[in-house]
Each structure stands twice: as C-alpha cells, then as structure tokens.
Amino acid sequence: MSAIVVLTSAPDRAVARKIADMLVERRLAACVNILAECTSVYRWKGVVESAGEVPLLIKTRADIYDDVEAAIRELHPYELPEIIALPVAQGSADYLDWVNAQTVMEIG
C-alpha cells in the first residue's frame, strides 16, 4: 500500500464538508482535513483573479486515486478543480496501516 495526500480546494465550507463526508463514507479516504479558508490568486481565462477557498487534505492510497478523483468531481462545482496527489515518502507505520485499513472495502 502506498499512501498519498490528495489536495483540493472547495469554494466554501459546505461543499468541503460534502466532499469530505462522501470520501470517508465511501472508504475512499481514511481522513480528510478541512482547513481554514484561504485566499487563492490565479490566472483564469487570461485574467488574474482571487477567491476565498477552503483547502482539503485527503489521506488515502495511491491505488485508488482514480476513484478519489472521480468522486471529488461528482460534487465539485468548479469547471476545473484542483485535484493533485502527493506521495507520502515516510510516516508512522501505525498511522499508515490505519489509512490502509480505513480505505479497504469490507466484504460481506
């Protein structure tokens, strides 16, 4: 099992919470941290813009990334949401075992 942290940002806390709840309920994430609102500055369609966003840190497994991305896209209102994954180079073995256990579908 290879752990990853997926980053995305939602336009508000309500959307962030819907995404987090859905990922954990579907066992696509062991844990989702919903962070404090931040300001994002970016270029969109040739114009520099800024917006308040709520970042999410999603702890999951690399082998289910495609399912995680698809699930985020289901609820995300943005035309082009940020969805990027970072590998976990090292971590507490107990915590990484927990991430794995929480993202494995139960049989029966």
N, C-alpha and C positions, 0 to 999 in steps of 0.2 A: 504494500500500500504506500502510495506516495502522496503526502499531504500537500495541499495548496491553499492559498488565501486568495479568494476572488474579491476584487474591488468593484463596486458600482456606486452610483450616487442617485438619489431619488429627489424629486422636486419638493417634497415635504415629508414630515414625519408619518403621516397616514399612509402614504404609498410605501415608504420604507418599512413600516410595520407589516403591511400586507405581504410584501416580498419576503421579509424575514420569517413571518409565520408560515407561509406556504413552503419555503425551502426546508424548514425544520420539520413541519408536519409530513412532508413527502420523503423525509430522510435523505434529502439531497445536501443538507448541511448539518453538521453537529452543533454549530453555534453561529449566530450572526450578531455582530456588534453594530448597533445603530449609534452613530456618533453624533456629536453636536453639530448644528448647522454651520456651514462654512460658506464662503463666497468663492465661486469659480469664475475665472476670467478665461475666455476662449474666443477663438475666431470661428464664426459660423456663417457660411454662405457669403464670405468676403467681408464680414463686419465683426469688429471686436465687440463682444458682449460680456455681461456679467450676470450672474444669477445666484441666489441662495440655493444651496443644495444640502442634502443630508447624506453623508457617506455611510456605506455599509462595508463591513469586513466579514467575509463569509468563509468559515473554516470547513473544508471539505476534502475530497480525494480527487486526484488528477484523472483517474479512470472514469469518473462520472461528470467531468467538466461539461461535455456537450449537453447533458441533461440539465445541469445547473443553468447554463446559458439559455437554453430553450425556455426554462421555467421563468427566469428573470424577464425575458422578452414577452412572455404571456401577460404580465402585469405592468410592465414598464410603459409609461406614456410617451417617452421620448422617441423621436424618429430615429435617432442614433445614440442609444445609451452606452455609456462607458461600461464595458464588461471586460476586465483583464484579470489574468491569473498570475500569481507569483508563486514560485516553488518554495517550499519550506526546506531549507538546507539542513537544519538541525532543530531539535526540540526535545522536550521531556518525553521519554518513551511512554510513560503512563498517559500523558495527555494525548499523544499521537495514537496510542491504542484506543483511547476513548473516542477520538474523532472517527477512527475506522469503525468501531462498534456502533456508533450512532448513525452511520451512513450506509449500513448494510441492511438490505431489506430482510425482514423476518419471514421465514417460510411457515405457512400454516396459520 
